[in-house]
Structure formats: structure tokens, C-alpha cells
Amino acid sequence: MKDERGSHLAVVLQDHGSKLDLSVGFQHRHQQLPRRTATLLVPFTDGGDPPVRLGLPPWTFTDQDLAEALPPRRDFAAAWLLLADGDQAWALPEWVELVCSRSDPAALAACWLWLHGSQLLFRLRHQGISARSPDDLRRLRREQHRLALDQRSQRQWHEALRRREPLRRSSLGPQQERELDLLLAVAAGQDATDLPVPLRRALQAAHCPADSGGVRHLLVDLGQWDPHHLPSLHATTWETGFSAELEAEAQRLIAQASEARPGDDDRLDLTAQHCVTIDDADTRDIDDALGLERCPDGALRLWIHIADPGRLVAVDSPLDLEARRRGSSLYLASGTLPMFPEALATGPLSLGAGRRNAAWSLAVVLDPEGAVTTFRLVRSWVRPTYRLSYADADELIDLAPPEDPDLADLHALLNRRRRWRTARGAILMDQPEGRIRVRDGQPELELTEPSAARLMVAEAMILAGAVVAAYGEEHHLALPYRSQMPAELPRPAELEALPAGPVRHAAIKRCLSRGHTGATPRAHFTLGLPAYVQATSPIRRYGDLVAQRQLLALQQGQTPLDADALQALLQEIEDPIRQGLQISREDQRHWQQEWFSRQGACQWQGQFLRWLRAQDQLGLVHLEELAMDLAALCPAGSEPGDALIVRVQLVDPLRDQLRLIASS
């Protein structure tokens, strides 16, 4: 009703959670009320004066008052049937009167709340209340049904997280799959701050911390994460493997390997020469062989044969570009992921025993001191007589049978060369090396001793790199030269005071700088060489293949890459090589943790090497039985060479945690 000032009586609805305040007061037509209120222009009841201020009875109702005033659902349905065919907008009092045959404030408040609830029959707008059309109602009910199903699926998904029971991804809905992908991203190392709040609550209910380690444990329980999956390997070219097109290209090259190729007639035929390959027993891509020629004047000519993958793999071909993307083969505890498709790398690109193979061959004659007097570098055909493991070669070197003395003589020649390098400052740090290998899914400790055969092969490869570098320097040829800056080592007296072996080696290693690859020759400090090129593993390292192509261009009178172009190419492969090294280290670290987790209460004898973080009592310890240098919590005041007992305090491979503790 109106008062003498032309105002309406305003009923103001305000939701306070536990009760609804229906307040009354006079409001001028143009006065604005606070937001989140509903203003109903209704007449005031007869027989009483309005309250003197807002919020006073009789306009405050309890939940029970509102429940008693709310009509049954069938009355709302009947009203909808009555109004569905029309498009009239009803004011609240008239609509409430129609629904429940009353329009007192309690009924107004109860119906107003009902309209704002989850009902679908009526639409409440500024113009008034109108019934939804049957089509609109059917659409909304379908949406409501879908929403209910989604909510039920979400509850089931979160309950599955809480129970930590295996599930199938195919059983999840789109929303749950998205949340699973978010968890997989967190497990792979992504920040967890973007996880939705409901998912975070589900993780809390599952007693799962919202960090990568905790989520990995959860996903392993759900059957959605391989406990040995490497996050750094995820979505890399090594994980995706070779495409079907690249595999088909590899098969095409395999089929064409026996056909004549340009330059084949220019190769030196050395197939009659006795030469052997020496490698680990499980190595399948063989890229080097050794031979010995006894010259008429009594001199011994050492032959180093290197596989020539460039005969089949053309520059900028699809396989070449893929090898460039990888930079090198990737060495994991479970095996090798090759730079070229396996069938090609272990087939015609390798130096297979008993068959004709394309190669680069280096012939070297050493003087009595071990210096190079003459050398020859040619493309060739070779046929290795047989393949040897390192154990086989060690036996032949040791026994030196009269019918096959070549390996023993090769060993003596390369020992001479090793002494020559040592006299020129080369630093030798030969010691056993322990690695974890995976066989049939189980981690096993593998110890590699610096045996005669291994040292001989390593020296032959260093010799080849030195000769290729000298050849490149002589012809002003840009090559991937490997160098190392000089280092200031501890004084001889200091080194002599340390125990020989790992302790002394650790003192030297901490002084050395990282190696560097560049297009111009520089000295290599540790090797004791004025220049050095890695050129003996072209199946496994892309830089070695580039070196062969530079040599080929020079020998055929073509234009090799200049230093700038080669440096750009080396920078292109630098990142994938670094990434591969990171993956390989992470893989070895993971399997070390898996191996230690299976050792129970074992203890190992150790030697303190040096402090890593003295303030945290974290030191580097050599475990002789395992041939490994590992970080451990060490007693305060430990000195290099101190004997320690090392045990596992904590190991959790899924969290990438290994904590060793040492005691004196």
C-alpha cells in the first residue's frame, strides 16, 4: 500500500544461512536496496502497525516456519500445468496465491526460496515468474541428469583414489580422465598448484601429499604409473621410438646394403687381413675392430677399423635427421636405445664377423717410445675374423698362444702408447666401476674391472682420435675436437699422502674442468694430447659421423663445412646429448635405489673421499665392494681415506630418495 508520501511497503528478504529474515520498512520508489536482497512490494497486514525498524518480528521465520508454509510438490506441478501454455509473467504475490491459495509473508518467503532452489518448472526474472516451456523443461532435465551422472562419476573416482585400488582408464569419464592426466603431469614433475580444489581434497582423503613422489605412489596403486618410468624420458624422441616411416626406410637400406654405392670401387680391400672385434658380450652394434700387420722390415703396423654408416645413411636424409635429433644412443640399465633403428644399427652398419663391411681404416706405426711415426687413413672393406668378448680377449692376451699372438702384440704396442701419453701429462685413473643392470626386470650389480683388453681397446680409440685430430689440424679441417682446459692439481706431496686409488682419484677429479667440443683443435689435459677428436663410434654418436663426413669431403675434393657451420651443427646436437646424459643418470640413480631397497639390513665398507656439504655432514664415500662413489651422511671431522661403515637409512625410488648413513 502507499503512505501519504507515495511510498510502497517494502518486504526485504535476506538469506542468513540458518534462517531467513523477512524485514519490512518504507522504501521510496527510487531508493536502491543492498545487493543480494529481494524486495517484494506487498501490502502490509491489517490490524497492526509496521515495525519501527527492519529485522524485527513478525518478519523473522525459523526453518520450521518456512517448511510448514511451503506447499507440496504436486501443487507446484499443478501450477506449471496450468501456466505452461501461456507466456504471462506473474508477480510473486499473485503467483504464490495461485500455488498455495495464500499470500502471507511466510508463504511468500517459502515460495521465493523454492524458486531460487534447484527447481526447473518456473523461471524467475525481473519481469516476474513464468512457466518454462515443455521443450525447455525436457532440455533442462536432460542436463540435470547428465550433471547428476557426472557428479556420481566424480564421487566414484574420488572414492577410488581414497581406496587406492587398481582401475581401468577406459572406465573413467571425460572429467575423471582430465584429472588423471593432471595427476600424471604432477608425477612427471609438473607443479601441483594448479590441481582443482576437489581433487586436492580427494588426495588428502587418500593420505597422498600433493607432490610428485606422493602422487607416483598413488598412481602405482591405481595401476596408472610404471614404478620404473623415468619422468625425464617422458615424451622424448627416445620414448616415442622410430616412426613406421623411419623403420621402413631402415629396411630399405638393409635391402640395398649389398648393392654397389658411389665410392665403393675406391675403397681399399682389407678383407684378407686378420682382425677382430672386442666388445661386451651383450653389445650388438659393433663399430670398431683391431688388426695387426707384420711388415717385411719387422715393424708392426696397427690397424684400427671404424664402421662407416655414412655409406648407407645420406646427409639430411630422414634417418640422418632423426639421428641428429637424438645426438647419440641412450644407455639405460635395461639396455640401449640406439641412435639408428636397431635392425640397421646391428645389421649392415655394424662390423659383423665373417662378412664384408664398409669401414674407415687407420694404419699407425709407433716408434719405440710410442709416438706416431706414420699413419694412413682410408676408406676400406674389412672382414673381421671373429668377435671376442672382453673376457675372451683377456684370455688371449694372457696366454699369447703361438698360433694367434696378434692380441698380445697389440696389447704391448698400445701399452707403449699409454706410457708415451703418461710421460706427457696424461692422468690415468683406472679403477673398477660398478653399475646396476636390469635383467628380467630385476636390478643386478655389475662390476667392470679395468682389464688388459679394456685398457687396450680404450687406448686404441684414444690413439685413433689423436691421429684424426693431427690429420685435421694438418689440413686445416674443421672437426668436432674434444678439449679440456689445464687444471691446477694438488701438490705431489699432498696426493702421495692420500691412499692410492679412489681417494687419490677423487682429489684429482674435483680439480678438473669439464670437457668441451668445438670446431678448432685445442689440447686435452687429462688425455695428455695436443688435440683429440671423438671419431670411433659413428653408429652411437652423431658427432663421430659428422667427423667421418668432414674427412670424406676433404679426401674427395669437396668442400667440407667450415668452422662456423660445423660449430652451429655441434650446438644443434648439444641439447639432445645433454638430455640423453641426464636421462641415463636418472635411470642409473633409480635402479641404484631399487637395488638398495632390496638389500635389507646390509652394510658396506667405505672410504671417505671428500665433503659435498660439510655444514649438512654430507660427504662422498667410495664403497669398494660396489665400486661406486655415493653421497652419505658422514661423521663430523671425517678426513679423506677414513674407513667407514655405510648402511641405508631411507630409500624410496618413487620419491627419488636414497639416504645412506656412514659411521666410523
PATOR-371149 format. One record per residue (C-alpha): residue number from 1; x, z, y. Coordinates in nm, 2 decimals, padded with zeros to 4 digits. Layout:
  migu      c1      c3      c2
   NUM       X       Z       Y
...
//
This chain:
  migu      c1      c3      c2
     1   00.00   00.00   00.00
     2   00.10  -00.02   00.36
     3   00.16   00.25   00.61
     4   00.09   00.23   00.97
     5   00.45   00.09   01.03
     6   00.38  -00.21   00.80
     7   00.60  -00.09   00.51
     8   00.54  -00.11   00.13
     9   00.58   00.18  -00.10
    10   00.90   00.11  -00.30
    11   00.95   00.23  -00.65
    12   01.32   00.22  -00.73
    13   01.43   00.20  -01.10
    14   01.79   00.33  -01.17
    15   01.93   00.35  -01.52
    16   02.14   00.66  -01.56
    17   02.20   00.63  -01.93
    18   02.02   00.93  -02.08
    19   01.72   00.90  -01.85
    20   01.56   00.65  -01.61
    21   01.49   00.76  -01.25
    22   01.18   00.60  -01.10
    23   01.21   00.70  -00.74
    24   00.97   00.64  -00.46
    25   01.01   00.60  -00.09
    26   00.91   00.39   00.20
    27   01.10   00.06   00.24
    28   01.08  -00.17   00.53
    29   01.02  -00.54   00.43
    30   01.37  -00.65   00.54
    31   01.57  -00.34   00.41
    32   01.82  -00.41   00.13
    33   01.84  -00.16  -00.16
    34   02.16  -00.09  -00.36
    35   02.25  -00.33  -00.64
    36   02.17  -00.25  -01.00
    37   01.82  -00.12  -00.89
    38   01.48  -00.27  -00.95
    39   01.23  -00.24  -00.66
    40   00.86  -00.26  -00.76
    41   00.61  -00.29  -00.47
    42   00.33  -00.09  -00.63
    43   00.06   00.12  -00.47
    44   00.12   00.50  -00.48
    45  -00.12   00.71  -00.69
    46  -00.42   00.87  -00.51
    47  -00.46   01.24  -00.49
    48  -00.11   01.34  -00.36
    49   00.15   01.28  -00.10
    50   00.47   01.09  -00.17
    51   00.78   01.30  -00.23
    52   00.97   01.38   00.08
    53   01.29   01.21  -00.06
    54   01.40   00.99  -00.35
    55   01.46   01.12  -00.70
    56   01.20   01.39  -00.70
    57   00.92   01.43  -00.95
    58   00.68   01.28  -01.05
    59   00.92   00.98  -01.08
    60   01.17   01.12  -01.33
    61   01.10   01.04  -01.70
    62   01.26   01.15  -02.03
    63   01.33   00.92  -02.32
    64   01.02   01.06  -02.50
    65   00.80   00.98  -02.19
    66   00.92   00.62  -02.20
    67   00.88   00.58  -02.57
    68   00.52   00.71  -02.56
    69   00.44   00.48  -02.27
    70   00.58   00.17  -02.45
    71   00.31  -00.04  -02.62
    72   00.37  -00.16  -02.98
    73   00.54  -00.49  -03.05
    74   00.22  -00.66  -03.15
    75   00.08  -00.61  -02.80
    76   00.38  -00.80  -02.65
    77   00.34  -01.07  -02.92
    78  -00.03  -01.10  -02.83
    79   00.05  -01.13  -02.46
    80   00.30  -01.40  -02.54
    81   00.04  -01.60  -02.74
    82  -00.20  -01.57  -02.45
    83   00.06  -01.68  -02.19
    84   00.28  -01.93  -02.38
    85   00.08  -02.24  -02.29
    86   00.09  -02.16  -01.92
    87   00.37  -02.16  -01.66
    88   00.24  -01.88  -01.44
    89   00.48  -01.62  -01.32
    90   00.33  -01.27  -01.32
    91   00.41  -00.97  -01.11
    92   00.53  -00.67  -01.30
    93   00.21  -00.45  -01.24
    94  -00.03  -00.73  -01.34
    95   00.18  -00.82  -01.65
    96   00.20  -00.45  -01.76
    97  -00.17  -00.42  -01.71
    98  -00.22  -00.72  -01.93
    99   00.01  -00.59  -02.21
   100  -00.09  -00.23  -02.23
   101  -00.41  -00.20  -02.01
   102  -00.25   00.05  -01.78
   103   00.00   00.03  -01.49
   104   00.11   00.38  -01.43
   105   00.47   00.44  -01.34
   106   00.57   00.54  -01.69
   107   00.43   00.22  -01.83
   108   00.60   00.02  -01.56
   109   00.93   00.18  -01.63
   110   00.90   00.14  -02.01
   111   00.80  -00.23  -01.99
   112   01.06  -00.30  -01.73
   113   01.33  -00.16  -01.96
   114   01.18  -00.36  -02.26
   115   01.21  -00.68  -02.06
   116   01.58  -00.61  -01.99
   117   01.64  -00.54  -02.36
   118   01.71  -00.79  -02.65
   119   01.35  -00.93  -02.65
   120   01.31  -01.31  -02.64
   121   00.94  -01.36  -02.57
   122   00.94  -01.33  -02.19
   123   01.17  -01.44  -01.91
   124   01.22  -01.20  -01.61
   125   01.31  -01.38  -01.29
   126   01.29  -01.31  -00.92
   127   00.96  -01.50  -00.90
   128   00.81  -01.29  -01.17
   129   00.76  -01.27  -01.55
   130   00.68  -01.58  -01.76
   131   00.64  -01.65  -02.13
   132   00.91  -01.86  -02.29
   133   00.80  -02.19  -02.45
   134   00.78  -02.21  -02.83
   135   01.08  -02.46  -02.83
   136   01.28  -02.23  -02.61
   137   01.19  -01.93  -02.83
   138   01.29  -02.11  -03.15
   139   01.63  -02.21  -03.00
   140   01.70  -01.85  -02.89
   141   01.61  -01.71  -03.23
   142   01.85  -01.96  -03.39
   143   02.12  -01.85  -03.15
   144   02.03  -01.48  -03.22
   145   02.05  -01.54  -03.59
   146   02.39  -01.71  -03.56
   147   02.51  -01.43  -03.34
   148   02.39  -01.17  -03.60
   149   02.57  -01.36  -03.87
   150   02.89  -01.38  -03.66
   151   02.87  -01.01  -03.59
   152   02.82  -00.93  -03.96
   153   03.12  -01.15  -04.05
   154   03.32  -00.98  -03.78
   155   03.23  -00.64  -03.92
   156   03.32  -00.75  -04.27
   157   03.65  -00.89  -04.15
   158   03.75  -00.58  -03.97
   159   03.64  -00.38  -04.28
   160   03.87  -00.60  -04.49
   161   04.15  -00.52  -04.25
   162   04.08  -00.15  -04.29
   163   04.07  -00.17  -04.67
   164   04.39  -00.39  -04.68
   165   04.26  -00.58  -04.98
   166   04.36  -00.94  -05.06
   167   04.13  -01.21  -04.91
   168   04.10  -01.58  -04.90
   169   04.13  -01.76  -04.57
   170   03.85  -02.00  -04.68
   171   03.61  -01.71  -04.68
   172   03.66  -01.64  -04.31
   173   03.45  -01.78  -04.02
   174   03.60  -01.95  -03.72
   175   03.63  -01.63  -03.52
   176   03.80  -01.45  -03.80
   177   04.04  -01.74  -03.86
   178   04.13  -01.73  -03.49
   179   04.20  -01.35  -03.52
   180   04.40  -01.41  -03.84
   181   04.61  -01.67  -03.65
   182   04.67  -01.42  -03.38
   183   04.80  -01.17  -03.63
   184   05.02  -01.43  -03.79
   185   05.16  -01.51  -03.45
   186   05.24  -01.14  -03.39
   187   05.40  -01.12  -03.74
   188   05.62  -01.42  -03.64
   189   05.74  -01.23  -03.33
   190   05.49  -01.30  -03.06
   191   05.39  -01.03  -02.82
   192   05.08  -00.83  -02.93
   193   04.95  -00.76  -02.58
   194   04.70  -01.05  -02.60
   195   04.52  -00.92  -02.90
   196   04.14  -00.86  -02.83
   197   04.03  -00.50  -02.80
   198   03.80  -00.51  -03.11
   199   04.09  -00.64  -03.32
   200   04.32  -00.37  -03.19
   201   04.06  -00.11  -03.29
   202   04.04  -00.27  -03.63
   203   04.42  -00.24  -03.66
   204   04.40   00.13  -03.57
   205   04.14   00.18  -03.83
   206   04.38   00.02  -04.08
   207   04.66   00.25  -03.97
   208   04.85  -00.06  -03.86
   209   05.07  -00.04  -03.55
   210   05.02  -00.35  -03.33
   211   05.38  -00.47  -03.37
   212   05.54  -00.74  -03.58
   213   05.66  -00.51  -03.86
   214   05.33  -00.33  -03.89
   215   05.13  -00.65  -03.89
   216   05.35  -00.80  -04.15
   217   05.29  -00.51  -04.38
   218   04.91  -00.56  -04.33
   219   04.92  -00.93  -04.38
   220   05.12  -00.89  -04.71
   221   04.85  -00.65  -04.83
   222   04.59  -00.92  -04.73
   223   04.78  -01.19  -04.92
   224   04.83  -01.38  -04.60
   225   05.21  -01.34  -04.55
   226   05.50  -01.41  -04.78
   227   05.71  -01.10  -04.77
   228   06.02  -01.32  -04.77
   229   05.91  -01.55  -04.49
   230   06.16  -01.59  -04.21
   231   05.99  -01.59  -03.87
   232   06.28  -01.79  -03.72
   233   06.22  -02.06  -03.98
   234   05.86  -02.10  -03.89
   235   05.75  -02.45  -03.77
   236   06.12  -02.57  -03.76
   237   06.22  -02.91  -03.90
   238   06.37  -02.73  -04.20
   239   06.04  -02.56  -04.29
   240   05.83  -02.88  -04.24
   241   06.08  -03.08  -04.46
   242   06.12  -03.45  -04.46
   243   05.82  -03.67  -04.40
   244   05.69  -03.91  -04.66
   245   05.82  -04.20  -04.45
   246   06.17  -04.05  -04.45
   247   06.16  -03.98  -04.82
   248   06.06  -04.34  -04.88
   249   06.34  -04.46  -04.66
   250   06.58  -04.25  -04.86
   251   06.45  -04.40  -05.18
   252   06.50  -04.75  -05.03
   253   06.87  -04.67  -04.95
   254   06.92  -04.53  -05.30
   255   06.79  -04.85  -05.45
   256   07.02  -05.06  -05.22
   257   07.33  -04.84  -05.28
   258   07.48  -05.07  -05.54
   259   07.43  -05.38  -05.32
   260   07.71  -05.52  -05.10
   261   07.72  -05.39  -04.75
   262   07.91  -05.51  -04.45
   263   08.27  -05.40  -04.47
   264   08.27  -05.33  -04.84
   265   08.54  -05.60  -04.90
   266   08.77  -05.43  -04.66
   267   08.78  -05.10  -04.85
   268   09.09  -05.00  -05.04
   269   09.02  -04.99  -05.41
   270   09.14  -04.65  -05.54
   271   08.91  -04.63  -05.84
   272   09.21  -04.62  -06.07
   273   09.35  -04.31  -05.91
   274   09.31  -03.98  -06.08
   275   09.12  -03.75  -05.85
   276   08.88  -03.45  -05.89
   277   08.61  -03.28  -05.70
   278   08.62  -02.90  -05.68
   279   08.32  -02.70  -05.56
   280   08.08  -02.41  -05.65
   281   07.91  -02.47  -05.98
   282   07.57  -02.50  -05.82
   283   07.67  -02.74  -05.54
   284   07.51  -03.08  -05.58
   285   07.61  -03.26  -05.26
   286   07.98  -03.33  -05.32
   287   08.16  -03.46  -05.01
   288   08.53  -03.42  -05.09
   289   08.78  -03.49  -05.36
   290   09.16  -03.44  -05.41
   291   09.42  -03.66  -05.57
   292   09.79  -03.67  -05.61
   293   10.01  -03.99  -05.61
   294   10.36  -03.97  -05.75
   295   10.57  -04.22  -05.55
   296   10.86  -04.42  -05.70
   297   11.11  -04.23  -05.48
   298   10.99  -03.90  -05.63
   299   10.78  -03.80  -05.33
   300   10.43  -03.66  -05.37
   301   10.15  -03.82  -05.17
   302   09.84  -03.60  -05.13
   303   09.51  -03.78  -05.11
   304   09.20  -03.63  -04.95
   305   08.88  -03.83  -05.01
   306   08.57  -03.77  -04.80
   307   08.23  -03.91  -04.87
   308   08.11  -04.19  -04.64
   309   07.74  -04.16  -04.57
   310   07.77  -04.40  -04.28
   311   07.78  -04.69  -04.53
   312   07.41  -04.64  -04.60
   313   07.28  -04.44  -04.30
   314   07.29  -04.66  -03.99
   315   07.33  -04.52  -03.64
   316   06.99  -04.44  -03.48
   317   06.80  -04.51  -03.80
   318   06.51  -04.28  -03.88
   319   06.73  -04.08  -04.13
   320   07.02  -04.06  -03.88
   321   06.78  -03.93  -03.60
   322   06.64  -03.67  -03.84
   323   07.00  -03.56  -03.94
   324   07.07  -03.53  -03.57
   325   06.77  -03.31  -03.52
   326   06.89  -03.08  -03.79
   327   07.26  -03.08  -03.69
   328   07.37  -02.96  -04.03
   329   07.24  -02.85  -04.37
   330   07.09  -02.50  -04.37
   331   07.23  -02.25  -04.62
   332   06.99  -01.98  -04.74
   333   07.02  -01.72  -05.01
   334   06.78  -01.92  -05.23
   335   06.96  -02.25  -05.18
   336   07.04  -02.52  -04.94
   337   06.81  -02.72  -04.72
   338   07.00  -03.05  -04.68
   339   07.06  -03.25  -04.36
   340   06.96  -03.57  -04.56
   341   06.68  -03.59  -04.82
   342   06.81  -03.42  -05.13
   343   06.78  -03.73  -05.36
   344   07.00  -03.92  -05.11
   345   07.25  -03.64  -05.04
   346   07.31  -03.56  -05.40
   347   07.29  -03.92  -05.51
   348   07.48  -04.22  -05.36
   349   07.61  -04.02  -05.06
   350   07.80  -03.78  -05.29
   351   08.13  -03.84  -05.46
   352   07.99  -03.84  -05.81
   353   08.23  -03.82  -06.10
   354   08.28  -04.13  -06.32
   355   08.12  -04.37  -06.07
   356   08.24  -04.58  -05.78
   357   08.18  -04.41  -05.45
   358   08.24  -04.52  -05.09
   359   08.48  -04.29  -04.91
   360   08.72  -04.23  -04.63
   361   09.06  -04.16  -04.78
   362   09.35  -03.98  -04.61
   363   09.70  -04.01  -04.77
   364   09.95  -03.75  -04.65
   365   10.32  -03.69  -04.72
   366   10.47  -03.35  -04.63
   367   10.83  -03.26  -04.56
   368   11.00  -02.97  -04.74
   369   10.87  -02.73  -04.46
   370   10.51  -02.85  -04.48
   371   10.50  -03.07  -04.17
   372   10.32  -03.41  -04.19
   373   10.58  -03.69  -04.21
   374   10.35  -03.99  -04.27
   375   09.98  -04.04  -04.32
   376   09.73  -04.32  -04.37
   377   09.36  -04.32  -04.30
   378   09.15  -04.59  -04.47
   379   08.80  -04.66  -04.60
   380   08.81  -04.69  -04.97
   381   08.64  -04.69  -05.31
   382   08.71  -04.39  -05.53
   383   08.60  -04.28  -05.88
   384   08.66  -03.90  -05.93
   385   08.78  -03.84  -06.29
   386   08.58  -03.53  -06.33
   387   08.41  -03.25  -06.15
   388   08.56  -02.90  -06.15
   389   08.42  -02.56  -06.05
   390   08.65  -02.32  -05.87
   391   08.69  -02.13  -06.19
   392   08.79  -02.44  -06.38
   393   09.04  -02.53  -06.11
   394   09.18  -02.18  -06.10
   395   09.25  -02.21  -06.48
   396   09.42  -02.54  -06.44
   397   09.64  -02.42  -06.16
   398   09.73  -02.11  -06.35
   399   09.81  -02.28  -06.68
   400   09.96  -02.60  -06.53
   401   09.92  -02.79  -06.86
   402   10.19  -03.06  -06.90
   403   09.93  -03.33  -06.97
   404   09.75  -03.25  -06.64
   405   09.99  -03.10  -06.39
   406   09.83  -03.25  -06.08
   407   09.64  -02.95  -05.97
   408   09.93  -02.71  -06.00
   409   10.14  -02.96  -05.79
   410   09.86  -02.99  -05.54
   411   09.84  -02.62  -05.51
   412   10.22  -02.59  -05.45
   413   10.20  -02.87  -05.18
   414   09.92  -02.70  -04.99
   415   10.08  -02.36  -05.02
   416   10.38  -02.52  -04.84
   417   10.15  -02.64  -04.57
   418   09.99  -02.30  -04.54
   419   10.33  -02.14  -04.48
   420   10.40  -02.40  -04.22
   421   10.09  -02.31  -04.03
   422   10.16  -01.94  -04.06
   423   10.50  -01.99  -03.91
   424   10.33  -02.15  -03.61
   425   10.10  -01.86  -03.54
   426   09.81  -01.92  -03.78
   427   09.62  -01.60  -03.86
   428   09.53  -01.55  -04.23
   429   09.26  -01.30  -04.31
   430   09.18  -01.37  -04.67
   431   08.96  -01.11  -04.84
   432   08.67  -01.11  -05.08
   433   08.33  -01.19  -04.94
   434   08.00  -01.06  -05.06
   435   07.67  -01.25  -05.02
   436   07.33  -01.20  -05.15
   437   07.20  -01.49  -05.36
   438   06.84  -01.53  -05.48
   439   06.78  -01.63  -05.84
   440   06.44  -01.64  -05.99
   441   06.31  -01.46  -05.68
   442   06.54  -01.16  -05.73
   443   06.84  -01.08  -05.49
   444   07.18  -01.06  -05.66
   445   07.51  -00.97  -05.52
   446   07.77  -01.25  -05.54
   447   08.13  -01.18  -05.47
   448   08.36  -01.46  -05.37
   449   08.73  -01.40  -05.42
   450   09.00  -01.59  -05.22
   451   09.12  -01.75  -05.54
   452   09.40  -02.01  -05.57
   453   09.16  -02.30  -05.60
   454   08.95  -02.19  -05.30
   455   09.26  -02.14  -05.08
   456   09.39  -02.48  -05.19
   457   09.07  -02.67  -05.11
   458   09.04  -02.49  -04.78
   459   09.40  -02.58  -04.68
   460   09.34  -02.94  -04.78
   461   09.03  -02.96  -04.55
   462   09.23  -02.80  -04.26
   463   09.51  -03.05  -04.32
   464   09.26  -03.34  -04.30
   465   09.12  -03.20  -03.98
   466   09.47  -03.17  -03.83
   467   09.57  -03.53  -03.93
   468   09.24  -03.68  -03.80
   469   09.29  -03.49  -03.47
   470   09.65  -03.62  -03.44
   471   09.53  -03.97  -03.51
   472   09.25  -03.94  -03.24
   473   09.50  -03.80  -02.99
   474   09.74  -04.08  -03.06
   475   09.48  -04.34  -03.00
   476   09.31  -04.16  -02.71
   477   08.99  -04.14  -02.92
   478   08.70  -03.90  -02.83
   479   08.63  -03.69  -03.13
   480   08.45  -03.36  -03.19
   481   08.76  -03.15  -03.15
   482   08.73  -02.79  -03.25
   483   08.94  -02.55  -03.04
   484   08.99  -02.18  -02.98
   485   09.14  -02.00  -02.69
   486   09.46  -01.79  -02.74
   487   09.39  -01.42  -02.78
   488   09.59  -01.11  -02.70
   489   09.62  -00.93  -03.03
   490   09.71  -00.57  -03.09
   491   10.08  -00.50  -03.09
   492   10.25  -00.55  -03.43
   493   10.32  -00.17  -03.45
   494   09.95  -00.10  -03.40
   495   09.85  -00.34  -03.67
   496   10.11  -00.21  -03.91
   497   09.97   00.14  -03.86
   498   09.64   00.02  -03.99
   499   09.56  -00.02  -04.36
   500   09.62  -00.38  -04.47
   501   09.31  -00.59  -04.54
   502   08.96  -00.54  -04.39
   503   09.07  -00.26  -04.15
   504   09.35  -00.47  -04.00
   505   09.14  -00.78  -04.00
   506   08.86  -00.61  -03.81
   507   09.12  -00.51  -03.54
   508   09.22  -00.87  -03.51
   509   08.87  -01.02  -03.52
   510   08.75  -00.82  -03.22
   511   09.02  -00.98  -03.01
   512   08.94  -01.34  -03.10
   513   08.72  -01.57  -02.89
   514   08.45  -01.80  -03.02
   515   08.54  -02.15  -03.12
   516   08.44  -02.44  -02.90
   517   08.36  -02.80  -02.98
   518   08.45  -03.07  -02.72
   519   08.54  -03.43  -02.69
   520   08.90  -03.38  -02.59
   521   09.18  -03.22  -02.80
   522   09.28  -02.86  -02.75
   523   09.47  -02.61  -02.95
   524   09.31  -02.39  -03.22
   525   09.46  -02.04  -03.20
   526   09.35  -01.90  -03.54
   527   09.45  -02.21  -03.73
   528   09.78  -02.25  -03.56
   529   09.72  -02.61  -03.48
   530   09.77  -02.81  -03.16
   531   09.44  -03.00  -03.23
   532   09.18  -02.99  -03.50
   533   08.86  -03.19  -03.59
   534   08.60  -03.09  -03.85
   535   08.57  -03.42  -04.04
   536   08.54  -03.33  -04.41
   537   08.16  -03.26  -04.46
   538   07.97  -03.56  -04.32
   539   07.68  -03.50  -04.57
   540   07.63  -03.15  -04.44
   541   07.74  -03.16  -04.07
   542   07.63  -03.42  -03.83
   543   07.94  -03.38  -03.61
   544   08.16  -03.48  -03.91
   545   07.95  -03.80  -03.95
   546   08.00  -03.87  -03.58
   547   08.38  -03.84  -03.62
   548   08.37  -04.10  -03.90
   549   08.18  -04.34  -03.68
   550   08.43  -04.30  -03.40
   551   08.71  -04.37  -03.64
   552   08.53  -04.68  -03.78
   553   08.46  -04.82  -03.43
   554   08.83  -04.78  -03.35
   555   08.95  -04.95  -03.67
   556   08.71  -05.24  -03.64
   557   08.80  -05.31  -03.28
   558   08.46  -05.20  -03.15
   559   08.40  -04.97  -02.85
   560   08.38  -04.60  -02.96
   561   08.18  -04.35  -02.75
   562   08.38  -04.23  -02.45
   563   08.44  -03.86  -02.39
   564   08.13  -03.82  -02.17
   565   07.89  -03.99  -02.41
   566   08.03  -03.80  -02.71
   567   08.01  -03.47  -02.52
   568   07.64  -03.55  -02.45
   569   07.58  -03.61  -02.82
   570   07.76  -03.29  -02.92
   571   07.54  -03.10  -02.67
   572   07.23  -03.26  -02.83
   573   07.31  -03.11  -03.17
   574   07.44  -02.78  -03.04
   575   07.10  -02.61  -03.02
   576   06.98  -02.71  -03.37
   577   07.32  -02.60  -03.51
   578   07.29  -02.26  -03.33
   579   06.93  -02.23  -03.46
   580   07.04  -02.30  -03.81
   581   07.31  -02.03  -03.79
   582   07.05  -01.79  -03.66
   583   06.81  -01.87  -03.95
   584   07.09  -01.84  -04.20
   585   07.20  -01.50  -04.07
   586   06.84  -01.37  -04.06
   587   06.79  -01.49  -04.41
   588   07.10  -01.31  -04.54
   589   07.01  -01.00  -04.35
   590   06.66  -01.00  -04.50
   591   06.79  -01.04  -04.85
   592   07.05  -00.77  -04.79
   593   06.77  -00.54  -04.70
   594   06.57  -00.64  -05.01
   595   06.88  -00.58  -05.23
   596   06.94  -00.24  -05.08
   597   06.58  -00.15  -05.12
   598   06.63  -00.19  -05.50
   599   06.94   00.03  -05.52
   600   06.77   00.37  -05.53
   601   07.00   00.66  -05.45
   602   07.33   00.47  -05.49
   603   07.63   00.55  -05.28
   604   07.93   00.33  -05.20
   605   08.29   00.39  -05.10
   606   08.35   00.27  -04.75
   607   08.62   00.24  -04.48
   608   08.56   00.29  -04.12
   609   08.65  -00.02  -03.92
   610   08.56   00.04  -03.56
   611   08.29   00.17  -03.33
   612   08.00  -00.05  -03.23
   613   07.82   00.21  -03.01
   614   08.01   00.53  -03.01
   615   07.75   00.71  -02.80
   616   07.50   00.65  -03.08
   617   07.75   00.71  -03.35
   618   07.70   00.36  -03.48
   619   08.01   00.21  -03.64
   620   08.12  -00.08  -03.85
   621   08.20   00.01  -04.21
   622   08.36  -00.20  -04.49
   623   08.20  -00.15  -04.83
   624   08.47  -00.26  -05.07
   625   08.25  -00.28  -05.38
   626   08.01  -00.51  -05.20
   627   08.28  -00.69  -04.99
   628   08.06  -00.65  -04.68
   629   08.11  -00.52  -04.33
   630   07.79  -00.34  -04.22
   631   07.67  -00.11  -03.94
   632   07.62   00.25  -04.03
   633   07.57   00.59  -03.86
   634   07.92   00.75  -03.89
   635   08.06   01.09  -03.83
   636   08.18   01.16  -03.48
   637   08.55   01.11  -03.43
   638   08.59   00.86  -03.71
   639   08.91   00.65  -03.69
   640   08.99   00.30  -03.84
   641   09.07   00.34  -04.21
   642   08.89   00.67  -04.26
   643   08.73   00.69  -04.61
   644   08.35   00.73  -04.60
   645   08.06   00.77  -04.85
   646   07.78   00.54  -04.75
   647   07.41   00.56  -04.86
   648   07.08   00.41  -04.75
   649   06.88   00.63  -04.51
   650   06.60   00.38  -04.44
   651   06.52   00.03  -04.55
   652   06.21  -00.18  -04.46
   653   06.26  -00.56  -04.50
   654   05.93  -00.64  -04.34
   655   06.03  -00.45  -04.03
   656   06.38  -00.59  -04.04
   657   06.52  -00.24  -04.07
   658   06.83  -00.12  -04.26
   659   06.98   00.21  -04.17
   660   07.29   00.32  -04.35
   661   07.45   00.66  -04.30
   662   07.81   00.75  -04.38
   663   07.97   01.08  -04.44
   664   08.33   01.18  -04.48
//
